[in-house]
Amino acid sequence: MISITSCQKGDLVNNPNVAVSTGTIPSTLLLNHLTAKLIRNDEQPFSQSSKNEQYVLSNYAYYWGNNNYAFSNTEDTYDILKYAIALQTQSTQQLGNTTNKYYALAQFFKAYAGIWLSQRVGDIPFSQAGSATILTPAYDKQHDVYKSALAMLDNANTILAPLVAVSPGAVLDAGDIYGLTYLQWQKLINTYRLRVLISLSKRSADNADLNIPQQFNTIISNPTTYPIMTSNADNLVYKYNQSFNPYAIVNLGQQPYDNFGSMGLPYVSVTSATQDPRLLVVATPAPLKVAGGKPVGDFTAFAGADDNISIATLNTNAAAGQYSYLNFTRYFALPAAYNGANAEQFVFIGYPELCFNVAEAINLGWVTGQSSATWYNNGINSSLALYGITDGQKLTITFPISSNDATINPQKLAQGAIWGTATVNIPQFMANVAYTGDNANGLVQIYTQRYIAMFANSGWESFYQWRRSVSTTYPNGIPAWSQGSTSSIGTASGAIPRRWLYPAGESTSNTTNYQSALTSQFGGADDVSKDTWLTK
C-alpha cells in the first residue's frame, strides 16, 4: 500500500500531460483557442446585446429574458490576454524572433483584449497584466490603454507585411477557425484599427499625442502599406454548426418561443420610413395591421416595440398582434436554424462597418480626396448583399406565429405558411437614403445606416457607436433609442448606462489599485451612469 500510494503521488506531481511554464506548446493550438473564444455569449445574435441595442425586445421574460440594462459586473478578456501573451512567448522561444506570424497575431489579440475591456469600464490593468511576478497590476489610464493598443496594431501590420508579400493568398494557420489568409489577417487588423480610431472621435481634438485623425488618414491614404477590407469576402464571419455550435437562437433556447420576441422600435422606425428591403427580409408585418387591410409588403404594416414599455404590457400588445416579429422561416424553422443556414452571416468585424467608419472620418474632415458618399453607398450595398437582396426580387412573407385568434389571423394560417409577397425596390430605397453631404445631417445618416447594417451582427458595437453619438443635440443618440422608464430600462434614473461595473474579482484580488481607479475616474463609486475618458 505504501508503494502504491507513493507511485500515485508521483504521477500527480509529474503528470506528463500537463504543460509547465517552461514547456513547449504548439502555437497553432494557442491560436485555435484565441480565435474560438474571441466572441462572447452576450455578443451573439439575439442575445442580450441585441436587446440592449433595441433590435429585438423580449415580451415574455421566462423565455426571452428581460430588456433591462442590467450592466453589472462585466465579463473580462483576461483569458484572451493570457493566451496572447503565451502565443507571443512561445513563438519567440520556438522561432527565435519577434517577426513571425504568431507574434503579429499575438499583438492583435493583446490590443483587442485591452480595448474590449477598457471600452466597457474605463481604466484597466494592461501594461502589467499577465505578469508572472506582479500579482496586483496597476491600472493604466484609458488613454494609455488605447495608445498602447494602437501601437500594437501598427506593429502587427508591419510584421505581417513581408509575410503577406510572399504568401498573400495562403491560409495563415490551420488553428484559425476563421480560415483567414495572410492578407486577410492584415486587412482585418487594419480594419479593426480604423474601428478603434473612429471610436475615439470625442478625443480627437484634445489628445494630440494620439494623432487620431492623422493615423486614420495614413491608413486610408496608403493601401499598399495598410491594406483594409475591400469586400464582404474579407469579413470576419462566425460560423455555426448543429453538432457543436448551433445558431444562437437555438443555443439560447429561444427557438420554440419566437412569438415572445418582438422587433424593436428604433430599427423598425428607420427601415419602414425609408422603405428598406432588409426589413422585409428579417421581420414580418404586425398581424393586426395586415388583418386590418394592409398588404404584407406595405412598409406601414410594420410596427416596433418600445423599450419604455413594461414586459407585461409588451406581452399583451404582442398577443394582440400589434408588433412585428422576427421572420420565423428565416431564423427559427428547423433544421436550418441549427446552422443559421437561412440567416445572414454573423459578421463580427466586416466591410459594411468599415465603409461607414471611413465615410464618417471623411465627414469629420480627417480624410481628404475621397468621397464620403461613395463609402456610404458602398456600406449600404454591401449590407444588402449579405442578405442576398436584389432589385425586383419577389420576397415571400410567411405568417410569424401560431395563433387561432380570428382578429389577427382571419385566414387561419399556420405558422410559416405563405402570407403574401413583396417586391424589392432598391432604387427607391437608395433615393430615400441618399447622402446629403458632409454636414451634420450626413453624419446622422452614417450613424443610422451603420446601425441598420449591424442588425444581429458585430456584438456590442452598435451600443458603443450609439453611446458615442449621445449629445445635447441628440440626448437619445443616433438613431434615437427609448430611455426614461425606470421599470423597463432597469436603472434608477431610467437612463441607459454608460459603462459596466468592473469584473467581480477586481475588488478582492486587486483592492488597492481598484479603489484608486474608482477614485480617480468616478469619485470612488463603481457607477454605471458615469462616462469614462472615452465618451466624456
MINUGU-679899 format. One record per residue (C-alpha): residue in one letter; x, y, z. Coordinates in steps of 0.02 Angstrom, whole numbers, padded with zeros to 5 digits, always signed. Each point is the difference from the previous one (the first is absolute). Layout:
N
AXYZ...
This chain:
536
M+00000+00000+00000I+00143+00118+00040S+00075-00037-00170I-00164+00031-00091T-00031+00163+00093S+00173+00064-00042C-00021-00043-00182Q-00167+00090-00011K+00070+00153+00084G+00144+00005-00122D-00118-00011-00149L-00102+00146+00063V+00151+00111+00023N+00086-00047-00162N-00149-00020-00117P+00076-00009-00174N-00161+00065-00078V+00007+00168+00089A+00100+00139-00082V+00118+00091+00116S+00052+00182-00016T+00161-00049-00086G-00082-00127-00113T-00032+00011-00186I-00177+00029-00058P-00038-00002-00187S-00043+00176-00055T-00140-00066-00109L-00091-00065+00156L+00014+00168+00085L-00065+00086-00156N-00145-00122-00007H-00054+00048+00176L+00016+00186-00036T-00105-00003-00157A-00130-00117+00074K-00024+00105+00158L+00006+00171-00081I-00191+00019-00001R-00093-00004+00166N-00174-00071+00031D-00082+00170+00025E+00070+00057-00168Q-00095-00134-00096P-00150+00049-00108F-00162+00022+00099S+00092-00014+00167Q+00006+00141+00128S+00096+00113-00118S-00141-00006-00129K-00128+00046+00134N+00104+00139+00076E+00031+00069-00175Q-00190-00003-00021Y+00001-00106-00157V-00114-00131+00080L-00093+00011+00166S-00064-00136+00115N-00185+00000+00036Y+00007-00149+00118A+00142-00009+00126Y-00009-00187+00036Y+00051-00047-00177W+00091+00153-00067G+00063+00082+00158N-00032+00183+00040N+00048+00158-00092N+00084+00083+00149Y+00169+00079-00021A+00070-00105+00142F+00178+00059-00022S+00072-00084+00153N+00174-00076+00012T+00064-00024-00175E+00085-00152-00071D+00184+00025-00031T+00125-00044-00137Y+00140-00057+00114D-00006-00171-00081I+00031+00078-00171L+00141+00104+00072K+00075-00153+00086Y-00002-00104-00157A+00064+00145-00105I+00149+00020+00117A+00029-00188-00009L-00008+00006-00190Q+00124+00143-00001T+00117-00090+00120Q-00010-00170-00086S+00024+00072-00174T+00154+00095+00058Q+00074-00153+00087Q-00038-00121-00140L+00040+00109-00151G+00135+00108+00078N-00069+00168-00058T-00138+00127+00023T-00039+00017-00185N-00099-00159-00025K-00186-00015-00039Y-00048-00061+00173Y+00084+00147+00084A-00096+00116-00116L-00167-00080+00044A+00047+00002+00185Q+00018+00189-00016F-00175+00010-00076F-00080-00107+00136K+00087+00097+00140A-00065+00162-00073Y-00173-00074-00024A-00007-00063+00180G+00049+00171+00068I-00123+00098-00107W-00142-00123+00033L+00009+00021+00188S+00051+00183+00007Q-00144+00059-00107R-00117-00085+00123V+00071+00064+00165G+00137+00132-00022D+00175-00015+00074I+00061-00180+00010P+00154-00103+00043F+00088-00016-00167S+00187+00036-00010Q+00032-00107+00157A-00143-00123-00029G+00053-00180-00029S+00166+00020+00089A+00059-00155+00093T+00074+00106+00138I-00121+00147+00018L-00156-00071+00082T-00086+00168+00029P+00029+00093-00164A-00022+00187-00007Y-00144+00074-00098D+00048+00088-00162K-00097+00157-00046Q-00125-00033-00139H+00098+00121-00109D+00157-00104+00024V-00090-00164-00035Y-00057+00069-00168K+00171+00073-00040S+00086-00166+00036A-00131-00101-00095L+00013+00110-00154A+00189-00022+00001M-00021-00190+00013L-00117-00001-00149D+00122+00103-00102N+00140-00120+00047A-00106-00150-00048N-00027+00075-00173T+00187+00034-00019I+00047-00178+00047L-00127-00077-00119A+00046+00107-00151P+00152-00101-00062L-00090-00164+00038V-00150+00056-00101A+00114+00046-00145V+00056-00182-00009S-00165-00091+00030P-00147+00121-00012G-00132-00129-00045A+00058-00142+00112V-00097-00040+00159L+00106+00066+00142D-00025-00148+00117A-00117-00148+00020G-00028+00046+00181D-00098+00155-00053I-00184-00051+00001Y-00039+00141-00122G+00121-00065-00130L+00069+00172-00047T+00145+00021-00120Y+00156+00100+00040L-00070+00148-00095Q-00171-00013+00080W+00078+00002+00173Q+00095+00157-00046K-00160+00078-00067L-00095-00049+00158I+00130+00078+00114N+00000+00165-00094T-00190+00001-00015Y-00014-00030+00187R+00125+00140+00030L-00113+00118-00097R-00146-00054+00111V+00103+00043+00154L+00052+00169-00072I-00178+00052-00046S-00057-00051+00175L+00119+00136+00063S-00089+00139-00094K-00044+00094+00161R+00184+00003+00047S+00071+00046-00169A+00021+00185+00037D+00065-00005+00179N+00128-00141-00006A+00130+00053-00127D+00121-00137+00051L-00120-00131-00068N-00003+00076-00176I-00172-00073-00027P-00049+00086-00164Q+00177-00015-00066Q+00008-00187+00036F-00166-00027-00086N+00053+00099-00152T+00167-00091-00011I-00087-00168-00011I-00128+00056-00130S+00130+00092-00104N+00123-00145-00007P-00094-00158-00052T+00159-00089-00050T+00078+00021+00172Y-00165-00013+00092P-00120-00113-00098I-00178+00000+00066M-00153-00104-00041T-00061+00025-00179S-00159-00104-00002N-00108-00119+00101A+00121-00139-00047D+00119+00071+00131N-00127+00001+00142L+00037-00085+00166V-00146-00122+00000Y-00049-00109+00146K-00070-00165-00064Y-00125-00116+00083N-00028-00188-00007Q-00133-00114+00069S+00112-00118+00097F+00114+00114+00101N-00050+00180-00029P-00184+00023-00044Y-00065+00168-00059A-00024+00120+00144I-00191-00006+00005V+00007-00188+00022N+00148+00007+00118L-00088+00127+00111G-00157-00107+00009Q-00108+00127-00093Q-00041-00105-00153P-00171-00067+00055Y-00054+00169+00068D+00022+00122-00143N-00165+00088+00039F+00077+00065+00162G+00123+00110-00093S-00063+00157-00087M+00092+00115-00121G+00071+00155+00085L-00069+00173-00037P+00163+00088-00055Y+00039-00128-00136V-00178-00010-00065S-00025+00189+00004V+00152+00034-00108T-00020-00142-00124S-00187+00020-00026A+00018+00188-00027T+00133-00025-00134Q-00082-00153-00081D+00153-00104+00040P-00015-00175-00077R+00100-00073+00144L-00153+00023+00109L-00100-00113-00118V+00132-00134+00020V+00033-00002+00188A-00173+00040+00066T-00185-00026-00034P-00142+00127+00003A-00104+00025+00156P-00142-00129-00015L-00131+00123+00060K+00044+00125-00136V-00008-00130-00138A-00165-00066+00069G-00060+00180-00008G+00032+00008-00186K+00182+00048-00029P+00096-00105-00128V+00144-00102+00071G+00121+00098-00110D-00058+00168+00066F+00137+00077+00107T-00132+00087+00107A-00061-00173+00053F+00157-00023+00106A+00004+00056+00181G+00137-00006+00131A-00009-00025+00187D+00052+00143+00114D+00132-00036+00133N-00086+00122+00119I-00148-00118+00016S-00001-00135+00134I+00015-00181-00052A-00177-00037+00062T-00072+00134-00114L+00112-00052-00144N-00065-00177+00019T-00181+00058-00003N+00030+00107-00153A+00097-00137-00089A-00137-00128+00034A-00121+00123-00080G+00107+00003-00158Q+00060+00179+00020Y+00186-00030-00034S+00110-00071-00136Y+00093-00161+00035L+00163-00073-00060N-00021-00099-00160F-00045-00174+00064T+00051-00090-00160R+00168+00088-00006Y+00055-00017+00180F-00101-00133+00090A-00053-00138-00120L+00098-00160+00028P+00113-00080-00055A+00074+00153-00088A-00006+00100+00162Y+00130-00115+00078N+00132+00069-00117G-00076+00170-00033A-00011-00061-00180N-00144+00115-00046A+00067+00149+00097E+00126+00128-00055Q+00180-00032+00051F+00052+00052+00174V+00131+00129-00045F+00103+00050+00151I+00114+00124-00087G-00043+00036-00180Y+00004+00103-00157P-00169+00089+00020E+00053+00072+00168L+00169+00050-00073C-00087+00098-00138F-00103+00100+00124N+00151+00031+00111V+00096+00071-00147A-00151+00103-00055E-00009+00073+00175A+00186+00042+00001I-00019+00092-00166N-00154+00091+00066L+00102+00055+00152G+00141+00064-00110W+00127-00132+00051V+00022-00062-00178T+00005+00104-00158G-00004-00043-00184Q-00131-00136+00019S-00189-00002-00012S-00098-00035+00158A-00154-00030-00108T+00090-00141-00091W+00051-00084+00162Y-00174+00026+00073N-00083-00080-00152N+00126-00142+00001G-00046-00034+00181I-00185-00011-00041N+00024-00106-00156S+00119-00121+00086S-00125-00019+00142L-00140-00037-00125A+00114-00130-00080L+00016-00093+00166Y-00187-00031-00008G+00006-00051-00183I-00118+00142-00043T-00016+00050-00184D-00110+00128-00087G-00167-00068-00060Q+00016-00154+00109K-00163-00078+00058L+00007-00034+00186T-00116-00128+00079I-00074+00061+00163T-00052-00140+00119F-00118+00006+00148P+00104+00028+00157I-00089-00086+00145S-00117-00138+00053S-00168+00083+00033N-00182-00046-00016D-00056+00176+00041A-00114+00048-00145T+00033+00185+00035I+00182-00014-00051N-00008-00160-00105P-00163+00004-00097Q+00073-00114-00134K+00039-00132+00132L+00179-00014-00062A+00122-00118+00082Q+00167+00064+00062G+00118+00010-00148A-00140-00005-00129I+00013+00119-00149W-00082+00164+00047G+00037+00095-00160T+00143+00075-00100A+00094+00165-00012T+00107+00069-00141V+00170+00078+00037N+00026+00176-00067I+00182+00044+00031P+00004+00162-00105Q-00144+00070+00101F+00084-00048+00163M+00167+00075-00052A-00087+00161-00051N-00082+00007+00171V+00168-00014+00089A+00105+00103-00122Y+00149+00079+00088T-00029+00184+00032G+00182+00053+00013D+00140+00023+00125N-00105+00089+00128A-00093-00038+00161N-00143-00085-00090G+00121-00106-00101L+00079-00057+00163V-00171-00051+00066Q-00027-00102-00158I+00167-00089+00024Y-00038-00045+00181T-00174-00058-00047Q+00051-00111-00145R+00144-00074+00098Y-00126-00048+00135I-00114-00084-00127A+00147-00093-00078M+00048-00071+00171F-00167-00087+00029A+00036-00168+00084N+00185+00030-00034S+00156+00079+00075G-00033-00038+00183W-00014+00157+00108E+00071+00116-00133S-00169+00081-00033F-00010+00045+00184Y+00173+00079-00002Q-00042+00098-00157W-00166+00058+00074R+00082+00049+00164R+00125+00106-00096S-00141+00089-00092V-00089+00061+00157S+00013+00189+00020T-00103+00150+00052T-00066+00005-00178Y-00039-00186+00000P-00035-00048+00182N-00072-00168-00057G+00141-00031-00122I-00001-00043-00185P-00115-00082-00041A-00109+00047+00148W-00013-00139+00129S-00138-00004+00129Q+00051+00042+00177G-00084+00080+00149S-00100-00139+00080T+00076-00064+00161S-00101-00161-00007S+00051-00054-00174I+00175+00074-00018G+00042-00064+00173T+00105+00144+00065A-00044+00121+00140S-00004+00146-00122G-00084-00092-00143A+00152+00043-00107I+00101-00124-00101P+00166-00036+00090R+00162+00073-00063R+00112-00143+00059W+00006-00167+00091L+00062-00034+00176Y+00175-00070+00014P+00022-00189-00002A-00053-00071+00168G+00173-00063+00049E+00085+00169-00013S-00067+00066+00165T+00071-00148+00098S+00156-00052-00095N+00068+00172-00043T-00086+00107+00130T+00119+00147+00018N+00021+00032-00185Y-00186-00029-00030Q-00050+00129+00130S+00127+00124-00067A-00071-00019-00176L-00177+00031+00063T+00055+00156+00094S+00095+00075-00147Q-00139-00032-00126F-00168+00002+00090G+00024+00077+00171G+00016-00169+00085A-00156-00092-00060D-00010-00136-00132D-00146+00087-00086V-00079-00056-00166S-00068+00175-00031K+00173+00080-00010D+00093+00035-00161T+00181-00052-00020W+00133+00102-00088L-00053-00081-00164T-00176+00074-00006K+00005+00156+00111
